[in-house]
Amino acid sequence: MPSSNTPRAAAPRLDDAEQAERAEAFQGTLPSVDNKALGVALATGAFALTARPAYGQDMPSVPDVLRFALTLEYLEREFYEMGISSGVIADNASGEYDAVGKYTEIRNNEQAHVQVLKGALNDMNENVPEQPDFDFTGGNGDGDGPFDPFNNYAQFLVLSQAFEDTGVRAYKGGAPALIDSDAVLTVALQIHSVEARHAAVVRDPCPAARTRRKRSTPTWTRPRSTTSTWRPIRT
């Protein structure tokens, strides 16, 4: 039985018929797993993290919050890196946009978050944890769990939603511990904002097709303006 201290990721929200259809297709590959069991499996499998602050108990220290956040960023970066390299995205995504480009952009964001958090811990002269081994099959480290997200695109989509939702909740939950550290809190809230955008983006399987605009990359990855307003100071 999983420990009561295991961080939990809620089953992905079903916001519309499209999400319901996707979840139904996913569950069709796992007939013995119901919605509740799916949520538990997500929590106790790929989310088997050991370095976590005890939210809801004693207030964690700033370094503890950063180390937990770093572990989550390691997890997300590794998940997208493996998804991209496995070919599951390129082989299964459809629509008038670059799905690999979308997830590559998300992976790059997670990599940037890793560097920021490592830098913050180094600046505090605190221990920086190495990336642990993640078992994305839900096998608690055995690699033989019920999930196969790098061959099953529906599973990849469900896990990406769960991971991003957990990232959003983690930064929100850690904010009270950072209230006396303005610089760290500001960075954490900025990362929280990016994670929230990720959570929205991974729920839209084909953003460019919805707008019927043919672009090489989805609109959310593009800057709001391609024209810089900066001008050199004349002397």
Sine and cosine of phi, psi and omega as CSV:
sin_phi,cos_phi,sin_psi,cos_psi,sin_omega,cos_omega
0.00,0.00,0.65,-0.76,0.01,-1.00
-0.92,0.39,0.53,-0.85,0.03,-1.00
-0.91,0.42,0.52,-0.85,0.04,-1.00
-0.92,0.38,-0.26,0.97,0.01,-1.00
-1.00,0.03,-0.03,1.00,-0.02,-1.00
-0.93,0.37,0.79,-0.61,0.03,-1.00
-0.89,0.45,0.69,-0.73,-0.10,-1.00
-0.96,-0.28,0.68,-0.74,0.12,-0.99
-0.93,-0.37,0.84,-0.55,-0.01,-1.00
-0.91,0.40,0.48,-0.88,0.09,-1.00
-0.86,0.50,0.57,-0.82,-0.05,-1.00
-0.82,0.58,0.64,-0.77,0.03,-1.00
-0.94,0.35,0.57,-0.82,0.07,-1.00
-0.96,-0.27,1.00,-0.02,-0.14,-0.99
-0.99,0.16,-0.39,0.92,-0.04,-1.00
-0.38,-0.92,-0.03,-1.00,-0.06,-1.00
-0.89,0.46,-0.55,0.84,0.00,-1.00
-0.90,0.44,-0.69,0.73,0.03,-1.00
-0.91,0.42,-0.64,0.77,0.01,-1.00
-0.89,0.46,-0.66,0.75,0.01,-1.00
-0.90,0.44,-0.64,0.77,0.00,-1.00
-0.91,0.42,-0.69,0.73,0.00,-1.00
-0.91,0.42,-0.62,0.79,0.01,-1.00
-0.90,0.44,-0.66,0.75,0.03,-1.00
-0.90,0.44,-0.64,0.77,0.02,-1.00
-0.90,0.43,-0.72,0.69,-0.02,-1.00
-0.91,0.40,-0.41,0.91,0.05,-1.00
-0.90,0.44,-0.40,0.92,0.03,-1.00
-1.00,0.09,-0.24,0.97,-0.02,-1.00
-0.75,-0.66,0.96,0.28,-0.13,-0.99
-0.88,0.47,-0.37,0.93,-0.04,-1.00
-1.00,-0.02,0.01,1.00,-0.06,-1.00
-0.95,-0.32,0.87,-0.49,0.06,-1.00
-1.00,-0.09,-0.01,-1.00,-0.07,-1.00
-0.85,0.53,-0.72,0.69,-0.05,-1.00
-0.91,0.42,-0.69,0.73,0.00,-1.00
-0.91,0.42,-0.56,0.83,0.03,-1.00
-0.88,0.48,-0.69,0.72,0.02,-1.00
-0.88,0.47,-0.67,0.74,0.02,-1.00
-0.91,0.42,-0.66,0.75,-0.02,-1.00
-0.90,0.44,-0.65,0.76,0.04,-1.00
-0.89,0.46,-0.61,0.80,-0.07,-1.00
-0.96,0.27,-0.65,0.76,-0.13,-0.99
-1.00,-0.09,-0.14,0.99,0.01,-1.00
-1.00,-0.10,-1.00,-0.04,-0.05,-1.00
-0.91,0.42,-0.38,0.93,-0.01,-1.00
-0.99,-0.11,0.49,0.87,0.04,-1.00
-0.98,0.18,0.95,0.31,-0.03,-1.00
-0.99,-0.11,0.62,-0.78,-0.03,-1.00
-0.97,-0.23,-0.52,0.86,-0.05,-1.00
-1.00,-0.06,1.00,-0.01,-0.01,-1.00
-0.68,-0.73,0.61,-0.79,0.09,-1.00
-0.95,0.30,0.48,-0.88,-0.06,-1.00
-1.00,0.06,0.96,0.27,0.04,-1.00
-0.86,0.51,0.65,-0.76,0.02,-1.00
1.00,0.04,-0.13,0.99,0.06,-1.00
-0.91,-0.41,-0.81,-0.59,0.09,-1.00
-0.94,0.35,0.57,-0.82,0.01,-1.00
-0.90,0.44,0.84,-0.54,-0.01,-1.00
-0.94,0.35,0.38,-0.92,0.05,-1.00
-0.97,0.23,0.29,-0.96,0.04,-1.00
-0.85,0.52,-0.74,0.68,0.04,-1.00
-0.86,0.51,-0.61,0.80,0.02,-1.00
-0.89,0.46,-0.68,0.74,0.03,-1.00
-0.89,0.46,-0.69,0.73,-0.02,-1.00
-0.92,0.39,-0.61,0.79,0.02,-1.00
-0.92,0.39,-0.65,0.76,0.05,-1.00
-0.90,0.43,-0.69,0.72,0.03,-1.00
-0.88,0.48,-0.64,0.77,0.01,-1.00
-0.89,0.45,-0.65,0.76,0.02,-1.00
-0.89,0.46,-0.65,0.76,0.06,-1.00
-0.90,0.44,-0.65,0.76,0.01,-1.00
-0.93,0.37,-0.61,0.80,0.11,-0.99
-0.84,0.54,-0.73,0.69,-0.04,-1.00
-0.87,0.50,-0.75,0.66,-0.05,-1.00
-0.91,0.42,-0.69,0.73,0.01,-1.00
-0.87,0.50,-0.71,0.70,-0.01,-1.00
-0.90,0.43,-0.65,0.76,-0.01,-1.00
-0.87,0.49,-0.74,0.67,-0.02,-1.00
-0.95,0.32,-0.58,0.82,0.04,-1.00
-0.88,0.47,-0.71,0.71,0.01,-1.00
-0.93,0.37,-0.60,0.80,0.04,-1.00
-0.89,0.45,-0.67,0.74,0.00,-1.00
-0.92,0.39,-0.74,0.67,-0.08,-1.00
-0.95,0.32,-0.43,0.90,-0.03,-1.00
-0.95,0.31,-0.41,0.91,-0.05,-1.00
1.00,0.02,-0.02,1.00,-0.05,-1.00
-0.90,0.43,-0.52,0.86,0.01,-1.00
-0.96,0.27,-0.79,0.61,-0.04,-1.00
-0.88,0.48,-0.57,0.82,-0.07,-1.00
-0.98,0.18,-0.32,0.95,-0.14,-0.99
-0.84,-0.54,-0.40,0.91,-0.03,-1.00
-0.94,0.35,0.54,-0.84,0.02,-1.00
-0.72,-0.70,0.29,-0.96,0.04,-1.00
0.86,-0.51,0.07,-1.00,-0.10,-0.99
-1.00,-0.05,0.74,0.67,0.03,-1.00
-0.43,-0.90,0.16,-0.99,-0.05,-1.00
-1.00,-0.08,1.00,-0.10,-0.02,-1.00
-0.91,0.41,-0.64,0.77,0.03,-1.00
-0.88,0.48,-0.64,0.77,0.04,-1.00
-0.89,0.46,-0.64,0.77,0.02,-1.00
-0.88,0.48,-0.77,0.64,-0.05,-1.00
-0.96,0.29,-0.45,0.89,0.11,-0.99
-0.91,0.41,-0.66,0.75,0.05,-1.00
-0.89,0.46,-0.67,0.75,0.04,-1.00
-0.90,0.44,-0.71,0.71,0.03,-1.00
-0.84,0.54,-0.67,0.74,0.01,-1.00
-0.90,0.44,-0.62,0.78,0.07,-1.00
-0.88,0.48,-0.70,0.72,-0.01,-1.00
-0.90,0.43,-0.61,0.79,0.05,-1.00
-0.89,0.45,-0.66,0.75,0.04,-1.00
-0.89,0.45,-0.63,0.77,0.03,-1.00
-0.90,0.44,-0.65,0.76,0.05,-1.00
-0.84,0.54,-0.73,0.68,-0.04,-1.00
-0.91,0.42,-0.65,0.76,0.01,-1.00
-0.89,0.45,-0.72,0.70,-0.04,-1.00
-0.93,0.36,-0.64,0.77,0.07,-1.00
-0.89,0.45,-0.65,0.76,0.02,-1.00
-0.89,0.45,-0.64,0.77,0.01,-1.00
-0.90,0.44,-0.68,0.73,0.02,-1.00
-0.91,0.41,-0.64,0.76,0.04,-1.00
-0.89,0.46,-0.65,0.76,0.01,-1.00
-0.89,0.46,-0.47,0.88,0.03,-1.00
-1.00,0.03,0.00,1.00,-0.09,-1.00
0.86,0.52,0.60,0.80,0.01,-1.00
-0.98,-0.22,0.37,-0.93,0.04,-1.00
-0.90,0.44,0.72,-0.69,0.04,-1.00
-0.96,-0.29,0.93,-0.38,-0.04,-1.00
-0.92,0.38,0.57,-0.82,0.11,-0.99
-0.97,0.22,0.32,-0.95,0.04,-1.00
-0.93,0.37,0.81,-0.58,0.05,-1.00
-0.98,0.20,0.13,-0.99,0.10,-0.99
-1.00,0.10,0.77,-0.64,0.00,-1.00
-0.95,-0.30,0.67,-0.74,0.05,-1.00
-0.95,-0.30,1.00,-0.10,-0.06,-1.00
-0.98,0.19,0.02,1.00,0.09,-1.00
-1.00,0.09,-0.17,0.99,-0.09,-1.00
0.98,0.20,0.39,0.92,-0.05,-1.00
-0.99,-0.12,0.25,0.97,0.02,-1.00
0.81,0.58,0.66,0.75,0.07,-1.00
0.99,-0.13,-0.19,0.98,-0.02,-1.00
-0.99,0.10,-0.33,0.94,-0.01,-1.00
0.96,0.27,0.19,0.98,-0.05,-1.00
-0.83,-0.55,0.50,0.86,0.01,-1.00
-0.96,0.26,-0.07,-1.00,-0.11,-0.99
-0.98,0.18,-0.13,0.99,-0.07,-1.00
-0.97,-0.23,0.53,-0.85,0.03,-1.00
-0.61,-0.79,0.90,0.44,-0.17,-0.98
-0.92,0.39,-0.29,0.96,-0.04,-1.00
-1.00,-0.08,0.10,1.00,0.19,-0.98
-0.81,-0.59,-0.31,0.95,-0.03,-1.00
-0.90,-0.44,0.95,-0.30,-0.11,-0.99
-0.91,0.41,-0.59,0.81,0.03,-1.00
-0.88,0.48,-0.65,0.76,0.05,-1.00
-0.92,0.39,-0.64,0.77,0.04,-1.00
-0.84,0.54,-0.70,0.72,-0.02,-1.00
-0.91,0.42,-0.68,0.73,-0.01,-1.00
-0.90,0.44,-0.70,0.72,0.00,-1.00
-0.91,0.41,-0.63,0.78,0.00,-1.00
-0.88,0.47,-0.63,0.78,0.05,-1.00
-0.90,0.43,-0.70,0.71,-0.02,-1.00
-0.89,0.45,-0.67,0.74,-0.01,-1.00
-0.91,0.41,-0.70,0.71,-0.02,-1.00
-0.92,0.39,-0.65,0.76,0.05,-1.00
-0.87,0.49,-0.65,0.76,0.01,-1.00
-0.92,0.40,-0.62,0.78,0.06,-1.00
-0.88,0.48,-0.68,0.73,0.02,-1.00
-0.88,0.48,-0.73,0.68,-0.03,-1.00
-0.92,0.40,-0.58,0.82,-0.03,-1.00
-0.91,0.42,-0.70,0.71,0.00,-1.00
-0.93,0.37,-0.61,0.79,0.05,-1.00
-0.91,0.42,-0.68,0.74,-0.01,-1.00
-0.93,0.37,-0.49,0.87,-0.02,-1.00
-1.00,0.10,-0.23,0.97,-0.08,-1.00
-0.83,0.55,-0.68,0.73,-0.02,-1.00
-0.85,0.53,-0.52,0.85,0.00,-1.00
-0.96,0.28,-0.26,0.96,-0.05,-1.00
-0.97,-0.22,0.08,1.00,-0.17,-0.99
-0.87,0.49,-0.47,0.88,-0.01,-1.00
-1.00,-0.06,0.07,1.00,0.02,-1.00
-0.85,-0.53,1.00,0.05,-0.15,-0.99
-0.84,0.55,-0.71,0.71,-0.07,-1.00
-0.90,0.44,-0.70,0.71,-0.01,-1.00
-0.93,0.37,-0.66,0.75,0.01,-1.00
-0.88,0.48,-0.66,0.75,0.01,-1.00
-0.87,0.49,-0.72,0.70,0.01,-1.00
-0.90,0.43,-0.68,0.73,-0.01,-1.00
-0.88,0.48,-0.64,0.76,0.01,-1.00
-0.93,0.36,-0.55,0.83,0.07,-1.00
-0.91,0.41,-0.69,0.73,0.04,-1.00
-0.91,0.42,-0.65,0.76,0.06,-1.00
-0.83,0.56,-0.66,0.75,0.01,-1.00
-0.90,0.45,-0.66,0.75,0.02,-1.00
-0.91,0.41,-0.68,0.73,0.02,-1.00
-0.88,0.47,-0.60,0.80,0.04,-1.00
-0.90,0.43,-0.63,0.78,0.06,-1.00
-0.91,0.42,-0.66,0.75,0.06,-1.00
-0.85,0.53,-0.71,0.71,-0.03,-1.00
-0.86,0.52,-0.57,0.82,0.04,-1.00
-0.97,0.24,-0.68,0.74,-0.08,-1.00
-0.91,0.41,-0.66,0.75,-0.05,-1.00
-0.94,0.34,-0.23,0.97,0.05,-1.00
-1.00,0.08,-0.17,0.99,-0.01,-1.00
-0.95,-0.31,0.98,-0.21,-0.09,-1.00
-0.94,0.35,-0.29,0.96,-0.07,-1.00
-0.45,-0.89,0.95,0.32,-0.08,-1.00
-0.89,0.46,-0.64,0.77,-0.04,-1.00
-0.94,0.34,-0.58,0.82,0.00,-1.00
-0.91,0.41,-0.50,0.87,-0.01,-1.00
-0.91,0.41,-0.57,0.82,-0.01,-1.00
-1.00,-0.05,-0.08,1.00,-0.01,-1.00
0.84,0.54,0.56,0.83,0.07,-1.00
-0.92,-0.39,0.81,-0.58,-0.03,-1.00
-1.00,0.05,0.92,-0.40,0.03,-1.00
-0.73,-0.69,0.40,-0.92,0.01,-1.00
-0.96,0.27,-0.43,0.90,0.05,-1.00
-0.70,-0.72,0.44,-0.90,0.01,-1.00
-0.89,0.45,0.44,-0.90,-0.12,-0.99
-0.89,0.45,-0.47,0.88,-0.09,-1.00
-0.94,0.35,-0.31,0.95,0.00,-1.00
-1.00,0.05,-0.18,0.98,-0.07,-1.00
-1.00,0.01,0.56,-0.83,0.08,-1.00
-0.91,0.41,0.42,-0.91,-0.03,-1.00
-0.90,0.43,-0.49,0.87,0.01,-1.00
-0.65,-0.76,0.67,-0.74,0.04,-1.00
-1.00,-0.04,-0.03,1.00,0.00,-1.00
-0.95,-0.32,0.87,-0.49,-0.01,-1.00
-0.96,0.29,0.64,-0.77,0.05,-1.00
-1.00,-0.08,-0.02,1.00,-0.01,-1.00
-0.96,0.27,0.68,-0.73,0.08,-1.00
-0.73,-0.68,0.62,-0.79,0.02,-1.00
-0.91,0.41,0.52,-0.86,0.04,-1.00
-0.98,0.21,0.79,-0.61,0.00,-1.00
-1.00,0.03,0.68,-0.73,0.03,-1.00
-0.86,-0.51,0.00,0.00,0.00,0.00
